[in-house]
Amino acid sequence: MLDKFPKAPDEHKPGRPLVPTGLGVIYVLASAVYLFIIHGFQTWISDYWDKPSALTLASCILFGGFMGLLDDWIDIRWRYKALMPLIAAIPLIIVREGETVMSTYFWGKIDFGLAYYFIIVPLIVTVTTNVVNQLGGLNGLETICPSIVLTGLAVTSAIHGKGESILLYAPILVSWLLAYYNFRGKIFVGNAGSFALGTTLAAYAIIANIEQTLAISIIPFIFNSALKLINILFLKREASLTVDWPILRAEHRRSLITLIAYYYPTTERKLVILIASLFTLFTAIAIIMSIV
């Protein structure tokens, strides 16, 4: 089956072996089918669910996956790709998912009214999807880090007794399954996977009203994107790694990956584990902050 998928070179391995890519479509299809089943159960059997949240999340994931697949096909320029996640925000806006009243750390609770749906929701989806998509290039990085955050969001929902956590059971299971094989260098999820995972994080945080947990959890994503964009847009410099197999090192500090590799040259797997540990730390902090 994997032979049917297109292949991409593993840039950090000797001989640059070809690896099946685009496996993110498995996450998209499995999550969408699961969420449609959940929606059917809530609609036909359960009487306590008053919003089509499962259907909304499924629509967002499908939009995100399609946009990523489109980028895999035609390699869209960043100036256009950066705005594509706005399409994935449409289901959330139309259904009016989320509460317009948001808790903030410095100003208490604020009711943003319609501005929440037409400004904040598109902003959350666009930023989250883009920053997730911008952290990759190492085996496992594109899947492990979003999976950690996704798990953290589910834990936060469960702690606060939110029924929405059921929406993430299958997405989390599939994302960790793909992460396992991605970390071993057996598959790549492609932009279809990273776009869909980023969209899932944003959409679920809005549906479950845990935007603050998301904001803290994705700080490493945001830091990486800020560092890369400053170098690309203002200094016209791109991040890159030097391969001295099996050690990866960097001669500069233009991304989260190269920042760590600059001070601590190490193997690809150890580098991924270090970055994943950073995400685990910030996700744990986010969960704790949601409790206190």
JOQUI-V133091 format. One record per backbone hydrogen bond with DSSP energy under -0.5 kcal/mol. CO is the residue of the C=O (numbers start at 0). NH is the residue of the N-H. If there is no record, write none. Layout:
# JOQUI-V133091
CO&NH  CO&NH
This chain:
# JOQUI-V133091
0&3  1&4  5&20  7&18  8&10  9&12  12&15  16&9  18&7  19&187  21&24  22&25  22&26  23&27  24&28  25&29  26&30  27&31  28&32  29&33  30&34  31&35  32&36  33&37  34&38  35&39  36&40  37&41  38&42  39&43  40&44  40&45  47&49  50&52  51&55  52&56  53&57  54&58  55&59  56&60  57&61  58&62  59&63  60&64  61&65  62&66  63&67  64&68  65&69  66&70  67&71  68&72  69&73  70&74  76&79  76&80  77&81  79&82  79&83  80&83  80&84  82&85  83&86  83&87  84&87  84&88  85&88  86&89  88&92  89&93  90&94  91&95  91&96  99&101  99&111  101&109  103&107  107&103  109&101  109&111  111&114  112&115  112&116  113&117  114&118  114&119  115&120  118&122  119&123  120&124  121&125  122&126  123&127  124&128  125&129  126&130  127&131  128&132  129&133  131&134  133&135  137&140  137&141  139&142  139&143  140&144  142&146  143&147  144&148  145&149  146&150  147&151  148&152  149&153  150&154  151&155  152&156  153&157  154&158  155&159  156&161  157&160  161&164  162&165  163&166  164&167  165&168  167&171  168&172  169&173  170&174  171&175  172&176  173&177  174&178  175&179  176&180  177&181  178&182  179&183  180&185  180&186  181&184  185&19  187&22  188&23  188&192  189&192  189&193  190&194  191&195  192&196  193&197  194&198  195&199  196&200  197&201  198&202  199&203  200&204  201&205  202&206  203&207  204&209  205&208  209&213  210&214  211&215  212&216  213&217  215&218  217&221  218&222  219&223  220&224  221&225  222&226  223&227  224&228  225&229  226&230  227&231  228&232  228&233  229&233  229&234  230&236  240&242  241&243  241&248  243&246  245&267  246&243  247&265  248&241  254&258  255&259  256&260  257&261  258&262  259&263  260&249  265&247  266&270  267&271  268&272  269&273  270&274  271&275  272&276  273&277  274&278  275&279  276&280  277&281  278&282  279&283  280&284  281&285  282&286  283&287  284&288  285&289  286&290  287&290  287&291
